[in-house]
Amino acid sequence: MQNKELNKFNKMLSDKATIIGNLSNQYSKASTPEELMWCAIQMQNHANALRVIAERLGTDTKNIYGSDHHE
């Protein structure tokens, strides 16, 4: 069950990274300030979601496998 949860987070990370890459390509092809702004906002939103998912994956991984590092 624990690995399923980690796999879910890994898939979410991969999906967000793909979306951000696609938005980056759209941004480079945008021809109006509105298109540029839309792409920039979407990339920022997905980057924030990516950060949250990565933090959650790190926390869950640490909780499942433990850590030798004592903070």
mmCIF file of the N, C-alpha and C atoms, coordinates in Angstrom:
data_MODEL
# 
_entry.id   MODEL 
# 
loop_
_atom_site.group_PDB 
_atom_site.id 
_atom_site.type_symbol 
_atom_site.label_atom_id 
_atom_site.label_alt_id 
_atom_site.label_comp_id 
_atom_site.label_asym_id 
_atom_site.label_entity_id 
_atom_site.label_seq_id 
_atom_site.pdbx_PDB_ins_code 
_atom_site.Cartn_x 
_atom_site.Cartn_y 
_atom_site.Cartn_z 
_atom_site.occupancy 
_atom_site.B_iso_or_equiv 
_atom_site.pdbx_formal_charge 
_atom_site.auth_seq_id 
_atom_site.auth_comp_id 
_atom_site.auth_asym_id 
_atom_site.auth_atom_id 
_atom_site.pdbx_PDB_model_num 
ATOM 1   N N  . MET A 1 1  ? 0.826  -1.196 0.000   1.00 0.00 ? 1  MET A N  1 
ATOM 2   C CA . MET A 1 1  ? 0.000  0.000  0.000   1.00 0.00 ? 1  MET A CA 1 
ATOM 3   C C  . MET A 1 1  ? 0.866  1.255  0.000   1.00 0.00 ? 1  MET A C  1 
ATOM 4   N N  . GLN A 1 2  ? 1.956  1.231  0.753   1.00 0.00 ? 2  GLN A N  1 
ATOM 5   C CA . GLN A 1 2  ? 2.814  2.410  0.855   1.00 0.00 ? 2  GLN A CA 1 
ATOM 6   C C  . GLN A 1 2  ? 3.447  2.746  -0.490  1.00 0.00 ? 2  GLN A C  1 
ATOM 7   N N  . ASN A 1 3  ? 3.885  1.721  -1.217  1.00 0.00 ? 3  ASN A N  1 
ATOM 8   C CA . ASN A 1 3  ? 4.496  1.973  -2.523  1.00 0.00 ? 3  ASN A CA 1 
ATOM 9   C C  . ASN A 1 3  ? 3.484  2.533  -3.507  1.00 0.00 ? 3  ASN A C  1 
ATOM 10  N N  . LYS A 1 4  ? 2.220  2.140  -3.391  1.00 0.00 ? 4  LYS A N  1 
ATOM 11  C CA . LYS A 1 4  ? 1.191  2.699  -4.266  1.00 0.00 ? 4  LYS A CA 1 
ATOM 12  C C  . LYS A 1 4  ? 1.071  4.198  -4.060  1.00 0.00 ? 4  LYS A C  1 
ATOM 13  N N  . GLU A 1 5  ? 1.162  4.623  -2.809  1.00 0.00 ? 5  GLU A N  1 
ATOM 14  C CA . GLU A 1 5  ? 1.076  6.059  -2.500  1.00 0.00 ? 5  GLU A CA 1 
ATOM 15  C C  . GLU A 1 5  ? 2.278  6.797  -3.090  1.00 0.00 ? 5  GLU A C  1 
ATOM 16  N N  . LEU A 1 6  ? 3.468  6.240  -2.941  1.00 0.00 ? 6  LEU A N  1 
ATOM 17  C CA . LEU A 1 6  ? 4.661  6.869  -3.509  1.00 0.00 ? 6  LEU A CA 1 
ATOM 18  C C  . LEU A 1 6  ? 4.595  6.887  -5.030  1.00 0.00 ? 6  LEU A C  1 
ATOM 19  N N  . ASN A 1 7  ? 4.113  5.805  -5.630  1.00 0.00 ? 7  ASN A N  1 
ATOM 20  C CA . ASN A 1 7  ? 3.972  5.755  -7.087  1.00 0.00 ? 7  ASN A CA 1 
ATOM 21  C C  . ASN A 1 7  ? 2.992  6.812  -7.572  1.00 0.00 ? 7  ASN A C  1 
ATOM 22  N N  . LYS A 1 8  ? 1.931  7.033  -6.796  1.00 0.00 ? 8  LYS A N  1 
ATOM 23  C CA . LYS A 1 8  ? 0.953  8.058  -7.164  1.00 0.00 ? 8  LYS A CA 1 
ATOM 24  C C  . LYS A 1 8  ? 1.623  9.434  -7.201  1.00 0.00 ? 8  LYS A C  1 
ATOM 25  N N  . PHE A 1 9  ? 2.433  9.734  -6.194  1.00 0.00 ? 9  PHE A N  1 
ATOM 26  C CA . PHE A 1 9  ? 3.128  11.020 -6.157  1.00 0.00 ? 9  PHE A CA 1 
ATOM 27  C C  . PHE A 1 9  ? 4.139  11.134 -7.292  1.00 0.00 ? 9  PHE A C  1 
ATOM 28  N N  . ASN A 1 10 ? 4.848  10.049 -7.586  1.00 0.00 ? 10 ASN A N  1 
ATOM 29  C CA . ASN A 1 10 ? 5.810  10.070 -8.692  1.00 0.00 ? 10 ASN A CA 1 
ATOM 30  C C  . ASN A 1 10 ? 5.108  10.345 -10.013 1.00 0.00 ? 10 ASN A C  1 
ATOM 31  N N  . LYS A 1 11 ? 3.949  9.729  -10.230 1.00 0.00 ? 11 LYS A N  1 
ATOM 32  C CA . LYS A 1 11 ? 3.191  9.966  -11.453 1.00 0.00 ? 11 LYS A CA 1 
ATOM 33  C C  . LYS A 1 11 ? 2.714  11.418 -11.512 1.00 0.00 ? 11 LYS A C  1 
ATOM 34  N N  . MET A 1 12 ? 2.266  11.945 -10.397 1.00 0.00 ? 12 MET A N  1 
ATOM 35  C CA . MET A 1 12 ? 1.818  13.338 -10.363 1.00 0.00 ? 12 MET A CA 1 
ATOM 36  C C  . MET A 1 12 ? 2.978  14.279 -10.694 1.00 0.00 ? 12 MET A C  1 
ATOM 37  N N  . LEU A 1 13 ? 4.164  13.989 -10.156 1.00 0.00 ? 13 LEU A N  1 
ATOM 38  C CA . LEU A 1 13 ? 5.344  14.806 -10.456 1.00 0.00 ? 13 LEU A CA 1 
ATOM 39  C C  . LEU A 1 13 ? 5.657  14.771 -11.951 1.00 0.00 ? 13 LEU A C  1 
ATOM 40  N N  . SER A 1 14 ? 5.631  13.587 -12.507 1.00 0.00 ? 14 SER A N  1 
ATOM 41  C CA . SER A 1 14 ? 5.909  13.427 -13.928 1.00 0.00 ? 14 SER A CA 1 
ATOM 42  C C  . SER A 1 14 ? 4.894  14.181 -14.780 1.00 0.00 ? 14 SER A C  1 
ATOM 43  N N  . ASP A 1 15 ? 3.629  14.070 -14.418 1.00 0.00 ? 15 ASP A N  1 
ATOM 44  C CA . ASP A 1 15 ? 2.576  14.768 -15.165 1.00 0.00 ? 15 ASP A CA 1 
ATOM 45  C C  . ASP A 1 15 ? 2.764  16.283 -15.105 1.00 0.00 ? 15 ASP A C  1 
ATOM 46  N N  . LYS A 1 16 ? 3.048  16.807 -13.924 1.00 0.00 ? 16 LYS A N  1 
ATOM 47  C CA . LYS A 1 16 ? 3.240  18.256 -13.776 1.00 0.00 ? 16 LYS A CA 1 
ATOM 48  C C  . LYS A 1 16 ? 4.458  18.722 -14.563 1.00 0.00 ? 16 LYS A C  1 
ATOM 49  N N  . ALA A 1 17 ? 5.530  17.952 -14.530 1.00 0.00 ? 17 ALA A N  1 
ATOM 50  C CA . ALA A 1 17 ? 6.733  18.333 -15.271 1.00 0.00 ? 17 ALA A CA 1 
ATOM 51  C C  . ALA A 1 17 ? 6.447  18.359 -16.775 1.00 0.00 ? 17 ALA A C  1 
ATOM 52  N N  . THR A 1 18 ? 5.665  17.403 -17.257 1.00 0.00 ? 18 THR A N  1 
ATOM 53  C CA . THR A 1 18 ? 5.290  17.363 -18.668 1.00 0.00 ? 18 THR A CA 1 
ATOM 54  C C  . THR A 1 18 ? 4.439  18.569 -19.036 1.00 0.00 ? 18 THR A C  1 
ATOM 55  N N  . ILE A 1 19 ? 3.477  18.890 -18.176 1.00 0.00 ? 19 ILE A N  1 
ATOM 56  C CA . ILE A 1 19 ? 2.616  20.055 -18.419 1.00 0.00 ? 19 ILE A CA 1 
ATOM 57  C C  . ILE A 1 19 ? 3.444  21.331 -18.478 1.00 0.00 ? 19 ILE A C  1 
ATOM 58  N N  . ILE A 1 20 ? 4.373  21.484 -17.532 1.00 0.00 ? 20 ILE A N  1 
ATOM 59  C CA . ILE A 1 20 ? 5.211  22.685 -17.506 1.00 0.00 ? 20 ILE A CA 1 
ATOM 60  C C  . ILE A 1 20 ? 6.074  22.755 -18.766 1.00 0.00 ? 20 ILE A C  1 
ATOM 61  N N  . GLY A 1 21 ? 6.603  21.628 -19.200 1.00 0.00 ? 21 GLY A N  1 
ATOM 62  C CA . GLY A 1 21 ? 7.387  21.601 -20.435 1.00 0.00 ? 21 GLY A CA 1 
ATOM 63  C C  . GLY A 1 21 ? 6.554  22.012 -21.640 1.00 0.00 ? 21 GLY A C  1 
ATOM 64  N N  . ASN A 1 22 ? 5.321  21.510 -21.716 1.00 0.00 ? 22 ASN A N  1 
ATOM 65  C CA . ASN A 1 22 ? 4.438  21.880 -22.818 1.00 0.00 ? 22 ASN A CA 1 
ATOM 66  C C  . ASN A 1 22 ? 4.085  23.366 -22.774 1.00 0.00 ? 22 ASN A C  1 
ATOM 67  N N  . LEU A 1 23 ? 3.836  23.874 -21.581 1.00 0.00 ? 23 LEU A N  1 
ATOM 68  C CA . LEU A 1 23 ? 3.538  25.301 -21.440 1.00 0.00 ? 23 LEU A CA 1 
ATOM 69  C C  . LEU A 1 23 ? 4.742  26.155 -21.828 1.00 0.00 ? 23 LEU A C  1 
ATOM 70  N N  . SER A 1 24 ? 5.923  25.679 -21.505 1.00 0.00 ? 24 SER A N  1 
ATOM 71  C CA . SER A 1 24 ? 7.135  26.398 -21.883 1.00 0.00 ? 24 SER A CA 1 
ATOM 72  C C  . SER A 1 24 ? 7.254  26.492 -23.406 1.00 0.00 ? 24 SER A C  1 
ATOM 73  N N  . ASN A 1 25 ? 6.928  25.405 -24.092 1.00 0.00 ? 25 ASN A N  1 
ATOM 74  C CA . ASN A 1 25 ? 6.933  25.428 -25.557 1.00 0.00 ? 25 ASN A CA 1 
ATOM 75  C C  . ASN A 1 25 ? 5.882  26.400 -26.089 1.00 0.00 ? 25 ASN A C  1 
ATOM 76  N N  . GLN A 1 26 ? 4.699  26.396 -25.480 1.00 0.00 ? 26 GLN A N  1 
ATOM 77  C CA . GLN A 1 26 ? 3.657  27.338 -25.876 1.00 0.00 ? 26 GLN A CA 1 
ATOM 78  C C  . GLN A 1 26 ? 4.122  28.777 -25.661 1.00 0.00 ? 26 GLN A C  1 
ATOM 79  N N  . TYR A 1 27 ? 4.788  29.006 -24.522 1.00 0.00 ? 27 TYR A N  1 
ATOM 80  C CA . TYR A 1 27 ? 5.269  30.353 -24.194 1.00 0.00 ? 27 TYR A CA 1 
ATOM 81  C C  . TYR A 1 27 ? 6.231  30.859 -25.267 1.00 0.00 ? 27 TYR A C  1 
ATOM 82  N N  . SER A 1 28 ? 7.125  29.975 -25.701 1.00 0.00 ? 28 SER A N  1 
ATOM 83  C CA . SER A 1 28 ? 8.113  30.401 -26.698 1.00 0.00 ? 28 SER A CA 1 
ATOM 84  C C  . SER A 1 28 ? 7.479  30.682 -28.057 1.00 0.00 ? 28 SER A C  1 
ATOM 85  N N  . LYS A 1 29 ? 6.282  30.145 -28.288 1.00 0.00 ? 29 LYS A N  1 
ATOM 86  C CA . LYS A 1 29 ? 5.589  30.368 -29.562 1.00 0.00 ? 29 LYS A CA 1 
ATOM 87  C C  . LYS A 1 29 ? 4.496  31.428 -29.457 1.00 0.00 ? 29 LYS A C  1 
ATOM 88  N N  . ALA A 1 30 ? 4.250  31.935 -28.255 1.00 0.00 ? 30 ALA A N  1 
ATOM 89  C CA . ALA A 1 30 ? 3.174  32.915 -28.061 1.00 0.00 ? 30 ALA A CA 1 
ATOM 90  C C  . ALA A 1 30 ? 3.486  34.192 -28.846 1.00 0.00 ? 30 ALA A C  1 
ATOM 91  N N  . SER A 1 31 ? 2.422  34.777 -29.375 1.00 0.00 ? 31 SER A N  1 
ATOM 92  C CA . SER A 1 31 ? 2.630  35.953 -30.213 1.00 0.00 ? 31 SER A CA 1 
ATOM 93  C C  . SER A 1 31 ? 2.020  37.226 -29.635 1.00 0.00 ? 31 SER A C  1 
ATOM 94  N N  . THR A 1 32 ? 1.247  37.101 -28.583 1.00 0.00 ? 32 THR A N  1 
ATOM 95  C CA . THR A 1 32 ? 0.642  38.302 -27.989 1.00 0.00 ? 32 THR A CA 1 
ATOM 96  C C  . THR A 1 32 ? 0.989  38.375 -26.510 1.00 0.00 ? 32 THR A C  1 
ATOM 97  N N  . PRO A 1 33 ? 0.950  39.559 -25.940 1.00 0.00 ? 33 PRO A N  1 
ATOM 98  C CA . PRO A 1 33 ? 1.204  39.691 -24.496 1.00 0.00 ? 33 PRO A CA 1 
ATOM 99  C C  . PRO A 1 33 ? 0.206  38.876 -23.658 1.00 0.00 ? 33 PRO A C  1 
ATOM 100 N N  . GLU A 1 34 ? -1.022 38.758 -24.136 1.00 0.00 ? 34 GLU A N  1 
ATOM 101 C CA . GLU A 1 34 ? -2.028 37.991 -23.404 1.00 0.00 ? 34 GLU A CA 1 
ATOM 102 C C  . GLU A 1 34 ? -1.672 36.508 -23.362 1.00 0.00 ? 34 GLU A C  1 
ATOM 103 N N  . GLU A 1 35 ? -1.207 35.991 -24.501 1.00 0.00 ? 35 GLU A N  1 
ATOM 104 C CA . GLU A 1 35 ? -0.787 34.585 -24.553 1.00 0.00 ? 35 GLU A CA 1 
ATOM 105 C C  . GLU A 1 35 ? 0.425  34.351 -23.648 1.00 0.00 ? 35 GLU A C  1 
ATOM 106 N N  . LEU A 1 36 ? 1.365  35.281 -23.692 1.00 0.00 ? 36 LEU A N  1 
ATOM 107 C CA . LEU A 1 36 ? 2.548  35.171 -22.825 1.00 0.00 ? 36 LEU A CA 1 
ATOM 108 C C  . LEU A 1 36 ? 2.142  35.164 -21.356 1.00 0.00 ? 36 LEU A C  1 
ATOM 109 N N  . MET A 1 37 ? 1.231  36.072 -20.978 1.00 0.00 ? 37 MET A N  1 
ATOM 110 C CA . MET A 1 37 ? 0.792  36.157 -19.587 1.00 0.00 ? 37 MET A CA 1 
ATOM 111 C C  . MET A 1 37 ? 0.045  34.896 -19.177 1.00 0.00 ? 37 MET A C  1 
ATOM 112 N N  . TRP A 1 38 ? -0.813 34.397 -20.047 1.00 0.00 ? 38 TRP A N  1 
ATOM 113 C CA . TRP A 1 38 ? -1.571 33.185 -19.730 1.00 0.00 ? 38 TRP A CA 1 
ATOM 114 C C  . TRP A 1 38 ? -0.617 32.021 -19.481 1.00 0.00 ? 38 TRP A C  1 
ATOM 115 N N  . CYS A 1 39 ? 0.357  31.847 -20.383 1.00 0.00 ? 39 CYS A N  1 
ATOM 116 C CA . CYS A 1 39 ? 1.329  30.755 -20.231 1.00 0.00 ? 39 CYS A CA 1 
ATOM 117 C C  . CYS A 1 39 ? 2.135  30.918 -18.950 1.00 0.00 ? 39 CYS A C  1 
ATOM 118 N N  . ALA A 1 40 ? 2.566  32.142 -18.669 1.00 0.00 ? 40 ALA A N  1 
ATOM 119 C CA . ALA A 1 40 ? 3.370  32.392 -17.468 1.00 0.00 ? 40 ALA A CA 1 
ATOM 120 C C  . ALA A 1 40 ? 2.576  32.064 -16.204 1.00 0.00 ? 40 ALA A C  1 
ATOM 121 N N  . ILE A 1 41 ? 1.323  32.466 -16.175 1.00 0.00 ? 41 ILE A N  1 
ATOM 122 C CA . ILE A 1 41 ? 0.478  32.184 -15.000 1.00 0.00 ? 41 ILE A CA 1 
ATOM 123 C C  . ILE A 1 41 ? 0.260  30.681 -14.846 1.00 0.00 ? 41 ILE A C  1 
ATOM 124 N N  . GLN A 1 42 ? -0.015 30.003 -15.951 1.00 0.00 ? 42 GLN A N  1 
ATOM 125 C CA . GLN A 1 42 ? -0.219 28.554 -15.896 1.00 0.00 ? 42 GLN A CA 1 
ATOM 126 C C  . GLN A 1 42 ? 1.053  27.838 -15.430 1.00 0.00 ? 42 GLN A C  1 
ATOM 127 N N  . MET A 1 43 ? 2.204  28.271 -15.948 1.00 0.00 ? 43 MET A N  1 
ATOM 128 C CA . MET A 1 43 ? 3.464  27.652 -15.524 1.00 0.00 ? 43 MET A CA 1 
ATOM 129 C C  . MET A 1 43 ? 3.704  27.878 -14.037 1.00 0.00 ? 43 MET A C  1 
ATOM 130 N N  . GLN A 1 44 ? 3.404  29.082 -13.561 1.00 0.00 ? 44 GLN A N  1 
ATOM 131 C CA . GLN A 1 44 ? 3.583  29.368 -12.137 1.00 0.00 ? 44 GLN A CA 1 
ATOM 132 C C  . GLN A 1 44 ? 2.659  28.497 -11.292 1.00 0.00 ? 44 GLN A C  1 
ATOM 133 N N  . ASN A 1 45 ? 1.419  28.365 -11.695 1.00 0.00 ? 45 ASN A N  1 
ATOM 134 C CA . ASN A 1 45 ? 0.473  27.533 -10.945 1.00 0.00 ? 45 ASN A CA 1 
ATOM 135 C C  . ASN A 1 45 ? 0.924  26.077 -10.898 1.00 0.00 ? 45 ASN A C  1 
ATOM 136 N N  . HIS A 1 46 ? 1.348  25.550 -12.035 1.00 0.00 ? 46 HIS A N  1 
ATOM 137 C CA . HIS A 1 46 ? 1.784  24.150 -12.077 1.00 0.00 ? 46 HIS A CA 1 
ATOM 138 C C  . HIS A 1 46 ? 3.108  23.965 -11.337 1.00 0.00 ? 46 HIS A C  1 
ATOM 139 N N  . ALA A 1 47 ? 3.981  24.960 -11.385 1.00 0.00 ? 47 ALA A N  1 
ATOM 140 C CA . ALA A 1 47 ? 5.246  24.875 -10.644 1.00 0.00 ? 47 ALA A CA 1 
ATOM 141 C C  . ALA A 1 47 ? 4.987  24.864 -9.141  1.00 0.00 ? 47 ALA A C  1 
ATOM 142 N N  . ASN A 1 48 ? 4.030  25.655 -8.683  1.00 0.00 ? 48 ASN A N  1 
ATOM 143 C CA . ASN A 1 48 ? 3.671  25.631 -7.265  1.00 0.00 ? 48 ASN A CA 1 
ATOM 144 C C  . ASN A 1 48 ? 3.109  24.283 -6.871  1.00 0.00 ? 48 ASN A C  1 
ATOM 145 N N  . ALA A 1 49 ? 2.239  23.724 -7.701  1.00 0.00 ? 49 ALA A N  1 
ATOM 146 C CA . ALA A 1 49 ? 1.690  22.401 -7.423  1.00 0.00 ? 49 ALA A CA 1 
ATOM 147 C C  . ALA A 1 49 ? 2.803  21.355 -7.418  1.00 0.00 ? 49 ALA A C  1 
ATOM 148 N N  . LEU A 1 50 ? 3.745  21.471 -8.345  1.00 0.00 ? 50 LEU A N  1 
ATOM 149 C CA . LEU A 1 50 ? 4.880  20.552 -8.405  1.00 0.00 ? 50 LEU A CA 1 
ATOM 150 C C  . LEU A 1 50 ? 5.695  20.604 -7.118  1.00 0.00 ? 50 LEU A C  1 
ATOM 151 N N  . ARG A 1 51 ? 5.921  21.812 -6.613  1.00 0.00 ? 51 ARG A N  1 
ATOM 152 C CA . ARG A 1 51 ? 6.673  21.966 -5.366  1.00 0.00 ? 51 ARG A CA 1 
ATOM 153 C C  . ARG A 1 51 ? 5.957  21.272 -4.203  1.00 0.00 ? 51 ARG A C  1 
ATOM 154 N N  . VAL A 1 52 ? 4.657  21.464 -4.114  1.00 0.00 ? 52 VAL A N  1 
ATOM 155 C CA . VAL A 1 52 ? 3.885  20.855 -3.033  1.00 0.00 ? 52 VAL A CA 1 
ATOM 156 C C  . VAL A 1 52 ? 3.919  19.325 -3.133  1.00 0.00 ? 52 VAL A C  1 
ATOM 157 N N  . ILE A 1 53 ? 3.747  18.815 -4.345  1.00 0.00 ? 53 ILE A N  1 
ATOM 158 C CA . ILE A 1 53 ? 3.767  17.361 -4.546  1.00 0.00 ? 53 ILE A CA 1 
ATOM 159 C C  . ILE A 1 53 ? 5.140  16.799 -4.200  1.00 0.00 ? 53 ILE A C  1 
ATOM 160 N N  . ALA A 1 54 ? 6.202  17.491 -4.607  1.00 0.00 ? 54 ALA A N  1 
ATOM 161 C CA . ALA A 1 54 ? 7.561  17.024 -4.302  1.00 0.00 ? 54 ALA A CA 1 
ATOM 162 C C  . ALA A 1 54 ? 7.818  17.010 -2.797  1.00 0.00 ? 54 ALA A C  1 
ATOM 163 N N  . GLU A 1 55 ? 7.340  18.031 -2.101  1.00 0.00 ? 55 GLU A N  1 
ATOM 164 C CA . GLU A 1 55 ? 7.498  18.059 -0.638  1.00 0.00 ? 55 GLU A CA 1 
ATOM 165 C C  . GLU A 1 55 ? 6.738  16.906 0.003   1.00 0.00 ? 55 GLU A C  1 
ATOM 166 N N  . ARG A 1 56 ? 5.539  16.647 -0.483  1.00 0.00 ? 56 ARG A N  1 
ATOM 167 C CA . ARG A 1 56 ? 4.735  15.549 0.065   1.00 0.00 ? 56 ARG A CA 1 
ATOM 168 C C  . ARG A 1 56 ? 5.398  14.208 -0.207  1.00 0.00 ? 56 ARG A C  1 
ATOM 169 N N  . LEU A 1 57 ? 5.941  14.032 -1.421  1.00 0.00 ? 57 LEU A N  1 
ATOM 170 C CA . LEU A 1 57 ? 6.651  12.801 -1.753  1.00 0.00 ? 57 LEU A CA 1 
ATOM 171 C C  . LEU A 1 57 ? 7.851  12.617 -0.832  1.00 0.00 ? 57 LEU A C  1 
ATOM 172 N N  . GLY A 1 58 ? 8.612  13.688 -0.612  1.00 0.00 ? 58 GLY A N  1 
ATOM 173 C CA . GLY A 1 58 ? 9.766  13.599 0.289   1.00 0.00 ? 58 GLY A CA 1 
ATOM 174 C C  . GLY A 1 58 ? 9.373  13.233 1.698   1.00 0.00 ? 58 GLY A C  1 
ATOM 175 N N  . THR A 1 59 ? 8.317  13.844 2.198   1.00 0.00 ? 59 THR A N  1 
ATOM 176 C CA . THR A 1 59 ? 7.846  13.550 3.555   1.00 0.00 ? 59 THR A CA 1 
ATOM 177 C C  . THR A 1 59 ? 7.365  12.114 3.662   1.00 0.00 ? 59 THR A C  1 
ATOM 178 N N  . ASP A 1 60 ? 6.560  11.678 2.710   1.00 0.00 ? 60 ASP A N  1 
ATOM 179 C CA . ASP A 1 60 ? 6.034  10.309 2.755   1.00 0.00 ? 60 ASP A CA 1 
ATOM 180 C C  . ASP A 1 60 ? 7.142  9.282  2.593   1.00 0.00 ? 60 ASP A C  1 
ATOM 181 N N  . THR A 1 61 ? 8.113  9.579  1.729   1.00 0.00 ? 61 THR A N  1 
ATOM 182 C CA . THR A 1 61 ? 9.245  8.664  1.561   1.00 0.00 ? 61 THR A CA 1 
ATOM 183 C C  . THR A 1 61 ? 10.018 8.541  2.866   1.00 0.00 ? 61 THR A C  1 
ATOM 184 N N  . LYS A 1 62 ? 10.257 9.669  3.505   1.00 0.00 ? 62 LYS A N  1 
ATOM 185 C CA . LYS A 1 62 ? 10.973 9.660  4.784   1.00 0.00 ? 62 LYS A CA 1 
ATOM 186 C C  . LYS A 1 62 ? 10.172 8.884  5.827   1.00 0.00 ? 62 LYS A C  1 
ATOM 187 N N  . ASN A 1 63 ? 8.853  9.077  5.864   1.00 0.00 ? 63 ASN A N  1 
ATOM 188 C CA . ASN A 1 63 ? 8.022  8.371  6.833   1.00 0.00 ? 63 ASN A CA 1 
ATOM 189 C C  . ASN A 1 63 ? 7.993  6.870  6.585   1.00 0.00 ? 63 ASN A C  1 
ATOM 190 N N  . ILE A 1 64 ? 8.012  6.467  5.327   1.00 0.00 ? 64 ILE A N  1 
ATOM 191 C CA . ILE A 1 64 ? 7.954  5.042  4.994   1.00 0.00 ? 64 ILE A CA 1 
ATOM 192 C C  . ILE A 1 64 ? 9.293  4.359  5.217   1.00 0.00 ? 64 ILE A C  1 
ATOM 193 N N  . TYR A 1 65 ? 10.363 4.967  4.719   1.00 0.00 ? 65 TYR A N  1 
ATOM 194 C CA . TYR A 1 65 ? 11.671 4.328  4.753   1.00 0.00 ? 65 TYR A CA 1 
ATOM 195 C C  . TYR A 1 65 ? 12.555 4.797  5.898   1.00 0.00 ? 65 TYR A C  1 
ATOM 196 N N  . GLY A 1 66 ? 12.132 5.833  6.574   1.00 0.00 ? 66 GLY A N  1 
ATOM 197 C CA . GLY A 1 66 ? 12.926 6.338  7.683   1.00 0.00 ? 66 GLY A CA 1 
ATOM 198 C C  . GLY A 1 66 ? 14.079 7.192  7.208   1.00 0.00 ? 66 GLY A C  1 
ATOM 199 N N  . SER A 1 67 ? 14.813 7.679  8.174   1.00 0.00 ? 67 SER A N  1 
ATOM 200 C CA . SER A 1 67 ? 15.949 8.530  7.855   1.00 0.00 ? 67 SER A CA 1 
ATOM 201 C C  . SER A 1 67 ? 17.023 8.311  8.895   1.00 0.00 ? 67 SER A C  1 
ATOM 202 N N  . ASP A 1 68 ? 18.268 8.217  8.453   1.00 0.00 ? 68 ASP A N  1 
ATOM 203 C CA . ASP A 1 68 ? 19.387 8.096  9.380   1.00 0.00 ? 68 ASP A CA 1 
ATOM 204 C C  . ASP A 1 68 ? 19.845 9.459  9.869   1.00 0.00 ? 68 ASP A C  1 
ATOM 205 N N  . HIS A 1 69 ? 19.367 10.500 9.197   1.00 0.00 ? 69 HIS A N  1 
ATOM 206 C CA . HIS A 1 69 ? 19.755 11.866 9.531   1.00 0.00 ? 69 HIS A CA 1 
ATOM 207 C C  . HIS A 1 69 ? 18.829 12.386 10.610  1.00 0.00 ? 69 HIS A C  1 
ATOM 208 N N  . HIS A 1 70 ? 19.402 12.848 11.699  1.00 0.00 ? 70 HIS A N  1 
ATOM 209 C CA . HIS A 1 70 ? 18.607 13.391 12.799  1.00 0.00 ? 70 HIS A CA 1 
ATOM 210 C C  . HIS A 1 70 ? 18.691 14.904 12.764  1.00 0.00 ? 70 HIS A C  1 
ATOM 211 N N  . GLU A 1 71 ? 17.521 15.531 12.622  1.00 0.00 ? 71 GLU A N  1 
ATOM 212 C CA . GLU A 1 71 ? 17.498 16.992 12.519  1.00 0.00 ? 71 GLU A CA 1 
ATOM 213 C C  . GLU A 1 71 ? 17.490 17.638 13.864  1.00 0.00 ? 71 GLU A C  1 
# 
